[in-house]
Amino acid sequence: MGYLLGVYVQDEWKLTNKLTLNLGIRFDQMYQFVDANQFSPRASLVYKPVDGMTFHLGYARYFTPPVQVIAGPTNLALFDNTTEAPASCPPPHPVSCNGPVLPERSHYFDVGVTQKVLPGLEVGVDAYYKIARDLLDDGQFGQAYVLTGFNYENGFNKGVELTAKYQYGNVKAYANLAWAQQMATKVASNQFLFDPDELAYIASHYIYTDHAQTWTGSAGVSYLWNGSRFSTDVIYGSGLRNDFANTGHLPLYTRVNAGISHEFKWDDFKPTTVRFDVINVFDSIHEIRDGSGIGVFAPQYGPRRAYYVGLSQKF
């Protein structure tokens, strides 16, 4: 059994007609396999220098407890003198190779701007940088398809995202493109999960974390005609990590979806919406995992072509 307690206070000040300041502070206390707490300040500025432009700048301190169900300690002595005994943590199993899963503590910085450039068209760019201590991660280690949590002693996460939204008449469209990099070093808990050579490599190198994908993109467009909305969208990714210590990555992938929906209006009832969607129109094969990489045991694939019918009723 564990407990998470938290309290926060926040306020907003309109410094001028164009400048808004938000300040806050939060306190978190966790009582789980590890007891820990933290005060976390937050601050942000929103500035609108001209009509149609919004600039934001923010900082936040975060305290992230591990999910309790994947952070439970393991009694390694139960596996002594068996084929399941971890090679990276022989008896007497010191804390240095079987440390408890710790809460993540991080500093997060964010800056961005949005601008209306044409009637109905808004574009934006946002950049972020995160510095983390005891960076949380999880994976499926061994034969069992269950998640186990662990920490990296130090890590960072940075990225930039470009966005565009358009709406004019019956047409809606959007596009996003993001570049991201998350890297970490030195496993700080549940070290026994790793092979000795991989554990030693991570102790002296920054590596890509398991869920890091460098490029991610999406775009979509829809058109409303006589109560029916026709839509299509595409998803792109450069591939998740694989190979020894996540030093490689899987091939890029794209997936196209399409759909149509129609709203039926009734005299005595609120409208009913019927929709039909096709996922992965071209039936492309998307390998999410190939069974290698940190905490990855089995290959996994995205959905093949699929057809869905939906019905929704407003009340």
Summary of the structure (lengths in Angstrom):
residues: 315
radius of gyration: 24.2
end to end distance: 40.9
largest distance: 76.4
contacts: 917
relative contact order: 0.10
helix: 8%
strand: 58%
